[in-house]
Amino acid sequence: MTYLCTDCITDHLQASGPATLRELRLYCVAQAVPYSSTLFVDAMEKLRENCVIECDDSDDNEWFWQLVDTF
């Protein structure tokens, strides 16, 4: 059975709303099959480049990732 990091990330954001990078990584560590740090980074980059997710860096203390409104 596979549950790719890309699916894991988008499912978590759809269910929970904006999340920190740490929260997304921890969720993927627990849920994604297969998982590795490289797969997680590649998934985040792919989703960002394809305009599926975006980073809200308006808070100096914490950055939150969220789904793009048009997703």
Buried (B, 14 or more C-beta within 10 A) or exposed (E): EEBBBBBBBBEBBEEEEBBEBEBBBEBBBEBBEEBEEEBBEEBBEBBBEEEBBBEEEEEEEEEBBBBEEEB
